[in-house]
Amino acid sequence: MTDKKVVDLTTSMAEVTVSKDEGRPKDQGRPRGSGRSRMTEEEFAVKQEEKLKKIEIVDAKVTGKVKHYNIMGHYGFIETEDGQDVFVHQTSIKSSKMPFYLRTLADNEPVQFDVGKTADNTFEAINVTGPDGADVIGSPYYMLQIRSFRLAYYAAKEARDKRRQSPKDPAEAEKHPRARRGEAQKEPKAEGDAQKTRTRGPRRRRDRKEAV
């Protein structure tokens, strides 16, 4: 599966996911059998406001680039222009076209953010946006955060790897290491090295002489 196919598939699945969320009552949560209930965008915004009240902003509109972002872990690090690494969580991404539970950051993408000091005297990036408040780019693999898509993605990857190990094309099979090993075992030995096998004729039955 190429990167382009992954991006197209994630985009189509995201549209389906967003449409389902929009058509579902706010107090209903996620569909049956899909796990715990999910917050709405309004509930998330309220929770973010409560979080920001507990954080002291020590520096505003800091620019930098994403050093690394772990999609499955929902966190990463932003490197400022002066070389400092600042922790960032998914919930701190403010401007994005994606629902809050699908928001990500792309590695090396430029961002703008505020540096906040938490109650335990640690620093983290909050109000993360793109340059000048624009939407963040995000990772093309953001749909891996959804379990059903993640299982399908890795199942397809495993099947693709198996096909590569056992090619069906005869021309490709000849180039395969296993095929070459099989041919080496089937190669006839030289005449000088051939072992002569002794052929045995039919056994003759000897009649026992009767004792007189």
Rosetta constraint file for C-alpha pairs under 8 A:
AtomPair CA 1 CA 5 HARMONIC 6.22 0.50
AtomPair CA 1 CA 6 HARMONIC 6.71 0.50
AtomPair CA 1 CA 156 HARMONIC 7.85 0.50
AtomPair CA 1 CA 157 HARMONIC 7.19 0.50
AtomPair CA 2 CA 6 HARMONIC 6.33 0.50
AtomPair CA 3 CA 7 HARMONIC 6.19 0.50
AtomPair CA 4 CA 8 HARMONIC 6.19 0.50
AtomPair CA 5 CA 9 HARMONIC 6.01 0.50
AtomPair CA 6 CA 10 HARMONIC 5.99 0.50
AtomPair CA 6 CA 140 HARMONIC 7.55 0.50
AtomPair CA 6 CA 141 HARMONIC 7.19 0.50
AtomPair CA 7 CA 11 HARMONIC 6.07 0.50
AtomPair CA 7 CA 140 HARMONIC 5.50 0.50
AtomPair CA 7 CA 141 HARMONIC 6.95 0.50
AtomPair CA 8 CA 12 HARMONIC 6.29 0.50
AtomPair CA 9 CA 13 HARMONIC 6.14 0.50
AtomPair CA 10 CA 14 HARMONIC 5.96 0.50
AtomPair CA 10 CA 140 HARMONIC 7.45 0.50
AtomPair CA 10 CA 141 HARMONIC 7.02 0.50
AtomPair CA 10 CA 142 HARMONIC 7.38 0.50
AtomPair CA 10 CA 143 HARMONIC 5.54 0.50
AtomPair CA 11 CA 15 HARMONIC 6.36 0.50
AtomPair CA 12 CA 16 HARMONIC 6.54 0.50
AtomPair CA 13 CA 17 HARMONIC 6.18 0.50
AtomPair CA 13 CA 143 HARMONIC 7.69 0.50
AtomPair CA 14 CA 18 HARMONIC 6.06 0.50
AtomPair CA 14 CA 143 HARMONIC 7.20 0.50
AtomPair CA 15 CA 19 HARMONIC 6.08 0.50
AtomPair CA 16 CA 20 HARMONIC 6.24 0.50
AtomPair CA 17 CA 21 HARMONIC 6.36 0.50
AtomPair CA 18 CA 22 HARMONIC 6.20 0.50
AtomPair CA 18 CA 99 HARMONIC 7.47 0.50
AtomPair CA 19 CA 23 HARMONIC 6.27 0.50
AtomPair CA 20 CA 24 HARMONIC 6.29 0.50
AtomPair CA 21 CA 30 HARMONIC 7.96 0.50
AtomPair CA 24 CA 28 HARMONIC 6.86 0.50
AtomPair CA 24 CA 29 HARMONIC 7.80 0.50
AtomPair CA 25 CA 29 HARMONIC 7.62 0.50
AtomPair CA 26 CA 40 HARMONIC 6.52 0.50
AtomPair CA 28 CA 37 HARMONIC 7.83 0.50
AtomPair CA 29 CA 36 HARMONIC 7.97 0.50
AtomPair CA 29 CA 37 HARMONIC 4.50 0.50
AtomPair CA 29 CA 38 HARMONIC 5.27 0.50
AtomPair CA 29 CA 39 HARMONIC 6.99 0.50
AtomPair CA 29 CA 40 HARMONIC 7.95 0.50
AtomPair CA 30 CA 34 HARMONIC 6.47 0.50
AtomPair CA 30 CA 35 HARMONIC 7.31 0.50
AtomPair CA 30 CA 36 HARMONIC 7.03 0.50
AtomPair CA 30 CA 37 HARMONIC 5.00 0.50
AtomPair CA 30 CA 38 HARMONIC 5.82 0.50
AtomPair CA 39 CA 43 HARMONIC 5.88 0.50
AtomPair CA 39 CA 44 HARMONIC 6.25 0.50
AtomPair CA 40 CA 44 HARMONIC 6.19 0.50
AtomPair CA 41 CA 45 HARMONIC 6.17 0.50
AtomPair CA 41 CA 99 HARMONIC 7.45 0.50
AtomPair CA 41 CA 100 HARMONIC 7.16 0.50
AtomPair CA 42 CA 46 HARMONIC 6.38 0.50
AtomPair CA 43 CA 47 HARMONIC 6.25 0.50
AtomPair CA 44 CA 48 HARMONIC 6.15 0.50
AtomPair CA 44 CA 100 HARMONIC 7.77 0.50
AtomPair CA 45 CA 49 HARMONIC 6.32 0.50
AtomPair CA 46 CA 50 HARMONIC 6.45 0.50
AtomPair CA 47 CA 51 HARMONIC 6.25 0.50
AtomPair CA 48 CA 52 HARMONIC 6.14 0.50
AtomPair CA 48 CA 91 HARMONIC 7.61 0.50
AtomPair CA 49 CA 53 HARMONIC 6.36 0.50
AtomPair CA 50 CA 54 HARMONIC 6.96 0.50
AtomPair CA 51 CA 55 HARMONIC 6.83 0.50
AtomPair CA 52 CA 56 HARMONIC 7.78 0.50
AtomPair CA 54 CA 118 HARMONIC 6.90 0.50
AtomPair CA 54 CA 119 HARMONIC 7.01 0.50
AtomPair CA 55 CA 116 HARMONIC 5.71 0.50
AtomPair CA 55 CA 117 HARMONIC 5.53 0.50
AtomPair CA 55 CA 118 HARMONIC 4.94 0.50
AtomPair CA 55 CA 119 HARMONIC 6.90 0.50
AtomPair CA 56 CA 116 HARMONIC 5.32 0.50
AtomPair CA 56 CA 117 HARMONIC 5.03 0.50
AtomPair CA 56 CA 118 HARMONIC 6.63 0.50
AtomPair CA 57 CA 114 HARMONIC 6.72 0.50
AtomPair CA 57 CA 115 HARMONIC 5.81 0.50
AtomPair CA 57 CA 116 HARMONIC 4.30 0.50
AtomPair CA 57 CA 117 HARMONIC 6.24 0.50
AtomPair CA 58 CA 114 HARMONIC 7.77 0.50
AtomPair CA 58 CA 115 HARMONIC 5.84 0.50
AtomPair CA 58 CA 116 HARMONIC 5.74 0.50
AtomPair CA 58 CA 117 HARMONIC 6.68 0.50
AtomPair CA 59 CA 114 HARMONIC 5.76 0.50
AtomPair CA 59 CA 115 HARMONIC 5.10 0.50
AtomPair CA 59 CA 116 HARMONIC 7.19 0.50
AtomPair CA 60 CA 113 HARMONIC 6.75 0.50
AtomPair CA 60 CA 114 HARMONIC 4.36 0.50
AtomPair CA 60 CA 115 HARMONIC 6.33 0.50
AtomPair CA 61 CA 112 HARMONIC 5.77 0.50
AtomPair CA 61 CA 113 HARMONIC 5.19 0.50
AtomPair CA 61 CA 114 HARMONIC 5.33 0.50
AtomPair CA 62 CA 80 HARMONIC 7.32 0.50
AtomPair CA 62 CA 112 HARMONIC 5.53 0.50
AtomPair CA 62 CA 113 HARMONIC 5.26 0.50
AtomPair CA 62 CA 114 HARMONIC 5.88 0.50
AtomPair CA 62 CA 115 HARMONIC 7.35 0.50
AtomPair CA 63 CA 80 HARMONIC 6.11 0.50
AtomPair CA 63 CA 81 HARMONIC 6.68 0.50
AtomPair CA 63 CA 110 HARMONIC 7.37 0.50
AtomPair CA 63 CA 111 HARMONIC 5.87 0.50
AtomPair CA 63 CA 112 HARMONIC 4.53 0.50
AtomPair CA 63 CA 113 HARMONIC 6.52 0.50
AtomPair CA 63 CA 131 HARMONIC 7.62 0.50
AtomPair CA 64 CA 78 HARMONIC 6.55 0.50
AtomPair CA 64 CA 79 HARMONIC 5.53 0.50
AtomPair CA 64 CA 80 HARMONIC 4.14 0.50
AtomPair CA 64 CA 81 HARMONIC 5.30 0.50
AtomPair CA 64 CA 110 HARMONIC 5.79 0.50
AtomPair CA 64 CA 111 HARMONIC 5.65 0.50
AtomPair CA 64 CA 112 HARMONIC 6.55 0.50
AtomPair CA 65 CA 78 HARMONIC 5.68 0.50
AtomPair CA 65 CA 79 HARMONIC 5.51 0.50
AtomPair CA 65 CA 80 HARMONIC 6.57 0.50
AtomPair CA 65 CA 81 HARMONIC 7.94 0.50
AtomPair CA 65 CA 107 HARMONIC 7.85 0.50
AtomPair CA 65 CA 108 HARMONIC 5.33 0.50
AtomPair CA 65 CA 109 HARMONIC 5.35 0.50
AtomPair CA 65 CA 110 HARMONIC 4.25 0.50
AtomPair CA 65 CA 111 HARMONIC 5.61 0.50
AtomPair CA 66 CA 76 HARMONIC 7.72 0.50
AtomPair CA 66 CA 77 HARMONIC 6.22 0.50
AtomPair CA 66 CA 78 HARMONIC 4.36 0.50
AtomPair CA 66 CA 79 HARMONIC 6.09 0.50
AtomPair CA 66 CA 105 HARMONIC 7.15 0.50
AtomPair CA 66 CA 106 HARMONIC 6.87 0.50
AtomPair CA 66 CA 107 HARMONIC 5.22 0.50
AtomPair CA 66 CA 108 HARMONIC 4.73 0.50
AtomPair CA 66 CA 109 HARMONIC 5.52 0.50
AtomPair CA 66 CA 110 HARMONIC 6.55 0.50
AtomPair CA 66 CA 111 HARMONIC 7.13 0.50
AtomPair CA 67 CA 76 HARMONIC 7.56 0.50
AtomPair CA 67 CA 77 HARMONIC 5.59 0.50
AtomPair CA 67 CA 78 HARMONIC 5.18 0.50
AtomPair CA 67 CA 79 HARMONIC 5.65 0.50
AtomPair CA 67 CA 107 HARMONIC 5.92 0.50
AtomPair CA 67 CA 108 HARMONIC 5.78 0.50
AtomPair CA 68 CA 76 HARMONIC 5.40 0.50
AtomPair CA 68 CA 77 HARMONIC 5.55 0.50
AtomPair CA 68 CA 78 HARMONIC 7.14 0.50
AtomPair CA 68 CA 106 HARMONIC 7.81 0.50
AtomPair CA 68 CA 107 HARMONIC 5.32 0.50
AtomPair CA 68 CA 108 HARMONIC 7.45 0.50
AtomPair CA 69 CA 74 HARMONIC 7.48 0.50
AtomPair CA 69 CA 75 HARMONIC 5.85 0.50
AtomPair CA 69 CA 76 HARMONIC 3.94 0.50
AtomPair CA 69 CA 77 HARMONIC 6.43 0.50
AtomPair CA 69 CA 104 HARMONIC 7.62 0.50
AtomPair CA 69 CA 105 HARMONIC 6.18 0.50
AtomPair CA 69 CA 106 HARMONIC 6.85 0.50
AtomPair CA 69 CA 107 HARMONIC 6.30 0.50
AtomPair CA 70 CA 74 HARMONIC 5.80 0.50
AtomPair CA 70 CA 75 HARMONIC 5.55 0.50
AtomPair CA 70 CA 76 HARMONIC 5.69 0.50
AtomPair CA 71 CA 75 HARMONIC 7.10 0.50
AtomPair CA 71 CA 104 HARMONIC 6.65 0.50
AtomPair CA 71 CA 141 HARMONIC 7.87 0.50
AtomPair CA 71 CA 142 HARMONIC 6.70 0.50
AtomPair CA 71 CA 144 HARMONIC 7.51 0.50
AtomPair CA 71 CA 145 HARMONIC 6.81 0.50
AtomPair CA 72 CA 144 HARMONIC 7.35 0.50
AtomPair CA 72 CA 145 HARMONIC 5.91 0.50
AtomPair CA 74 CA 89 HARMONIC 6.05 0.50
AtomPair CA 74 CA 90 HARMONIC 5.18 0.50
AtomPair CA 74 CA 104 HARMONIC 7.36 0.50
AtomPair CA 75 CA 87 HARMONIC 7.51 0.50
AtomPair CA 75 CA 88 HARMONIC 5.66 0.50
AtomPair CA 75 CA 89 HARMONIC 4.31 0.50
AtomPair CA 75 CA 90 HARMONIC 5.76 0.50
AtomPair CA 76 CA 87 HARMONIC 6.06 0.50
AtomPair CA 76 CA 88 HARMONIC 5.33 0.50
AtomPair CA 76 CA 89 HARMONIC 6.50 0.50
AtomPair CA 77 CA 85 HARMONIC 6.02 0.50
AtomPair CA 77 CA 86 HARMONIC 5.39 0.50
AtomPair CA 77 CA 87 HARMONIC 4.64 0.50
AtomPair CA 77 CA 88 HARMONIC 5.61 0.50
AtomPair CA 78 CA 85 HARMONIC 5.52 0.50
AtomPair CA 78 CA 86 HARMONIC 5.13 0.50
AtomPair CA 78 CA 87 HARMONIC 6.47 0.50
AtomPair CA 78 CA 88 HARMONIC 6.90 0.50
AtomPair CA 78 CA 125 HARMONIC 7.86 0.50
AtomPair CA 79 CA 83 HARMONIC 5.79 0.50
AtomPair CA 79 CA 84 HARMONIC 5.47 0.50
AtomPair CA 79 CA 85 HARMONIC 4.57 0.50
AtomPair CA 79 CA 86 HARMONIC 6.37 0.50
AtomPair CA 80 CA 84 HARMONIC 5.27 0.50
AtomPair CA 80 CA 85 HARMONIC 6.48 0.50
AtomPair CA 80 CA 86 HARMONIC 7.54 0.50
AtomPair CA 86 CA 115 HARMONIC 7.99 0.50
AtomPair CA 86 CA 123 HARMONIC 6.89 0.50
AtomPair CA 86 CA 124 HARMONIC 5.58 0.50
AtomPair CA 86 CA 125 HARMONIC 6.15 0.50
AtomPair CA 87 CA 123 HARMONIC 7.10 0.50
AtomPair CA 87 CA 124 HARMONIC 4.74 0.50
AtomPair CA 87 CA 125 HARMONIC 5.98 0.50
AtomPair CA 88 CA 92 HARMONIC 6.63 0.50
AtomPair CA 88 CA 124 HARMONIC 5.72 0.50
AtomPair CA 88 CA 125 HARMONIC 5.02 0.50
AtomPair CA 88 CA 126 HARMONIC 7.11 0.50
AtomPair CA 89 CA 93 HARMONIC 7.35 0.50
AtomPair CA 89 CA 125 HARMONIC 7.73 0.50
AtomPair CA 90 CA 100 HARMONIC 7.82 0.50
AtomPair CA 90 CA 101 HARMONIC 7.89 0.50
AtomPair CA 90 CA 103 HARMONIC 6.41 0.50
AtomPair CA 90 CA 104 HARMONIC 6.47 0.50
AtomPair CA 91 CA 100 HARMONIC 7.09 0.50
AtomPair CA 92 CA 125 HARMONIC 6.91 0.50
AtomPair CA 92 CA 126 HARMONIC 4.76 0.50
AtomPair CA 92 CA 127 HARMONIC 5.55 0.50
AtomPair CA 92 CA 128 HARMONIC 5.98 0.50
AtomPair CA 93 CA 100 HARMONIC 7.96 0.50
AtomPair CA 93 CA 103 HARMONIC 7.03 0.50
AtomPair CA 93 CA 104 HARMONIC 7.73 0.50
AtomPair CA 93 CA 126 HARMONIC 7.01 0.50
AtomPair CA 93 CA 127 HARMONIC 5.93 0.50
AtomPair CA 93 CA 128 HARMONIC 4.64 0.50
AtomPair CA 93 CA 129 HARMONIC 6.47 0.50
AtomPair CA 94 CA 126 HARMONIC 7.83 0.50
AtomPair CA 94 CA 127 HARMONIC 4.99 0.50
AtomPair CA 94 CA 128 HARMONIC 5.31 0.50
AtomPair CA 94 CA 129 HARMONIC 5.87 0.50
AtomPair CA 95 CA 127 HARMONIC 7.82 0.50
AtomPair CA 95 CA 128 HARMONIC 6.88 0.50
AtomPair CA 95 CA 129 HARMONIC 5.04 0.50
AtomPair CA 95 CA 130 HARMONIC 7.35 0.50
AtomPair CA 95 CA 133 HARMONIC 7.19 0.50
AtomPair CA 95 CA 134 HARMONIC 6.70 0.50
AtomPair CA 95 CA 135 HARMONIC 4.79 0.50
AtomPair CA 95 CA 136 HARMONIC 6.34 0.50
AtomPair CA 96 CA 103 HARMONIC 6.80 0.50
AtomPair CA 96 CA 129 HARMONIC 7.50 0.50
AtomPair CA 96 CA 135 HARMONIC 4.68 0.50
AtomPair CA 96 CA 136 HARMONIC 5.51 0.50
AtomPair CA 96 CA 137 HARMONIC 7.72 0.50
AtomPair CA 97 CA 135 HARMONIC 6.76 0.50
AtomPair CA 98 CA 102 HARMONIC 5.90 0.50
AtomPair CA 98 CA 103 HARMONIC 5.60 0.50
AtomPair CA 99 CA 103 HARMONIC 6.39 0.50
AtomPair CA 102 CA 142 HARMONIC 6.18 0.50
AtomPair CA 102 CA 143 HARMONIC 7.02 0.50
AtomPair CA 102 CA 145 HARMONIC 6.98 0.50
AtomPair CA 103 CA 138 HARMONIC 6.82 0.50
AtomPair CA 103 CA 142 HARMONIC 7.13 0.50
AtomPair CA 104 CA 138 HARMONIC 4.75 0.50
AtomPair CA 104 CA 139 HARMONIC 5.77 0.50
AtomPair CA 104 CA 142 HARMONIC 6.32 0.50
AtomPair CA 105 CA 109 HARMONIC 7.41 0.50
AtomPair CA 105 CA 136 HARMONIC 6.87 0.50
AtomPair CA 105 CA 137 HARMONIC 6.61 0.50
AtomPair CA 105 CA 138 HARMONIC 4.05 0.50
AtomPair CA 105 CA 139 HARMONIC 5.52 0.50
AtomPair CA 106 CA 137 HARMONIC 6.41 0.50
AtomPair CA 106 CA 138 HARMONIC 4.61 0.50
AtomPair CA 106 CA 139 HARMONIC 4.40 0.50
AtomPair CA 106 CA 140 HARMONIC 7.81 0.50
AtomPair CA 107 CA 139 HARMONIC 7.57 0.50
AtomPair CA 109 CA 137 HARMONIC 7.16 0.50
AtomPair CA 110 CA 130 HARMONIC 6.48 0.50
AtomPair CA 110 CA 131 HARMONIC 6.55 0.50
AtomPair CA 111 CA 128 HARMONIC 6.77 0.50
AtomPair CA 111 CA 129 HARMONIC 5.71 0.50
AtomPair CA 111 CA 130 HARMONIC 4.45 0.50
AtomPair CA 111 CA 131 HARMONIC 5.38 0.50
AtomPair CA 111 CA 136 HARMONIC 7.14 0.50
AtomPair CA 112 CA 128 HARMONIC 5.82 0.50
AtomPair CA 112 CA 129 HARMONIC 5.30 0.50
AtomPair CA 112 CA 130 HARMONIC 5.59 0.50
AtomPair CA 112 CA 131 HARMONIC 5.42 0.50
AtomPair CA 112 CA 132 HARMONIC 6.97 0.50
AtomPair CA 112 CA 133 HARMONIC 7.04 0.50
AtomPair CA 113 CA 125 HARMONIC 6.05 0.50
AtomPair CA 113 CA 126 HARMONIC 5.91 0.50
AtomPair CA 113 CA 127 HARMONIC 5.43 0.50
AtomPair CA 113 CA 128 HARMONIC 4.40 0.50
AtomPair CA 113 CA 129 HARMONIC 6.24 0.50
AtomPair CA 114 CA 125 HARMONIC 5.70 0.50
AtomPair CA 114 CA 126 HARMONIC 5.26 0.50
AtomPair CA 114 CA 127 HARMONIC 5.98 0.50
AtomPair CA 114 CA 128 HARMONIC 7.06 0.50
AtomPair CA 115 CA 123 HARMONIC 6.56 0.50
AtomPair CA 115 CA 124 HARMONIC 5.77 0.50
AtomPair CA 115 CA 125 HARMONIC 4.84 0.50
AtomPair CA 115 CA 126 HARMONIC 6.18 0.50
AtomPair CA 116 CA 123 HARMONIC 5.53 0.50
AtomPair CA 116 CA 124 HARMONIC 5.47 0.50
AtomPair CA 116 CA 125 HARMONIC 6.17 0.50
AtomPair CA 116 CA 126 HARMONIC 6.42 0.50
AtomPair CA 117 CA 121 HARMONIC 5.88 0.50
AtomPair CA 117 CA 122 HARMONIC 5.62 0.50
AtomPair CA 117 CA 123 HARMONIC 4.67 0.50
AtomPair CA 117 CA 124 HARMONIC 6.72 0.50
AtomPair CA 118 CA 122 HARMONIC 5.42 0.50
AtomPair CA 118 CA 123 HARMONIC 6.28 0.50
AtomPair CA 118 CA 124 HARMONIC 7.67 0.50
AtomPair CA 129 CA 133 HARMONIC 5.24 0.50
AtomPair CA 129 CA 134 HARMONIC 5.93 0.50
AtomPair CA 129 CA 135 HARMONIC 5.77 0.50
AtomPair CA 129 CA 136 HARMONIC 5.54 0.50
AtomPair CA 130 CA 134 HARMONIC 4.49 0.50
AtomPair CA 130 CA 135 HARMONIC 5.11 0.50
AtomPair CA 130 CA 136 HARMONIC 4.56 0.50
AtomPair CA 130 CA 137 HARMONIC 7.47 0.50
AtomPair CA 138 CA 142 HARMONIC 7.47 0.50
AtomPair CA 143 CA 149 HARMONIC 6.64 0.50
AtomPair CA 143 CA 150 HARMONIC 7.42 0.50
AtomPair CA 144 CA 149 HARMONIC 6.07 0.50
AtomPair CA 144 CA 150 HARMONIC 4.77 0.50
AtomPair CA 144 CA 153 HARMONIC 7.95 0.50
AtomPair CA 145 CA 149 HARMONIC 7.94 0.50
AtomPair CA 145 CA 150 HARMONIC 6.99 0.50
AtomPair CA 146 CA 150 HARMONIC 6.12 0.50
AtomPair CA 147 CA 151 HARMONIC 6.17 0.50
AtomPair CA 148 CA 152 HARMONIC 6.35 0.50
AtomPair CA 149 CA 153 HARMONIC 5.99 0.50
AtomPair CA 150 CA 154 HARMONIC 6.27 0.50
AtomPair CA 151 CA 155 HARMONIC 6.03 0.50
AtomPair CA 152 CA 156 HARMONIC 6.16 0.50
AtomPair CA 153 CA 157 HARMONIC 6.25 0.50
AtomPair CA 154 CA 158 HARMONIC 6.08 0.50
AtomPair CA 155 CA 159 HARMONIC 6.25 0.50
AtomPair CA 156 CA 160 HARMONIC 6.12 0.50
AtomPair CA 157 CA 161 HARMONIC 6.25 0.50
AtomPair CA 158 CA 162 HARMONIC 6.34 0.50
AtomPair CA 159 CA 163 HARMONIC 6.33 0.50
AtomPair CA 160 CA 164 HARMONIC 6.35 0.50
AtomPair CA 161 CA 165 HARMONIC 6.42 0.50
AtomPair CA 162 CA 166 HARMONIC 6.45 0.50
AtomPair CA 163 CA 167 HARMONIC 5.93 0.50
AtomPair CA 166 CA 173 HARMONIC 7.54 0.50
AtomPair CA 166 CA 176 HARMONIC 7.99 0.50
AtomPair CA 167 CA 172 HARMONIC 6.27 0.50
AtomPair CA 167 CA 173 HARMONIC 5.70 0.50
AtomPair CA 167 CA 176 HARMONIC 7.80 0.50
AtomPair CA 168 CA 172 HARMONIC 7.44 0.50
AtomPair CA 168 CA 173 HARMONIC 6.76 0.50
AtomPair CA 169 CA 173 HARMONIC 5.99 0.50
AtomPair CA 170 CA 174 HARMONIC 6.33 0.50
AtomPair CA 171 CA 175 HARMONIC 7.07 0.50
AtomPair CA 172 CA 176 HARMONIC 6.46 0.50
AtomPair CA 173 CA 179 HARMONIC 6.10 0.50
AtomPair CA 174 CA 179 HARMONIC 5.70 0.50
AtomPair CA 174 CA 180 HARMONIC 6.51 0.50
AtomPair CA 175 CA 179 HARMONIC 7.02 0.50
AtomPair CA 175 CA 180 HARMONIC 6.92 0.50
AtomPair CA 176 CA 180 HARMONIC 6.35 0.50
AtomPair CA 177 CA 181 HARMONIC 6.21 0.50
AtomPair CA 178 CA 182 HARMONIC 6.21 0.50
AtomPair CA 179 CA 183 HARMONIC 6.21 0.50
AtomPair CA 180 CA 184 HARMONIC 6.18 0.50
AtomPair CA 181 CA 185 HARMONIC 6.44 0.50
AtomPair CA 182 CA 186 HARMONIC 6.39 0.50
AtomPair CA 183 CA 187 HARMONIC 6.17 0.50
AtomPair CA 189 CA 193 HARMONIC 6.29 0.50
AtomPair CA 189 CA 194 HARMONIC 6.09 0.50
AtomPair CA 190 CA 194 HARMONIC 6.14 0.50
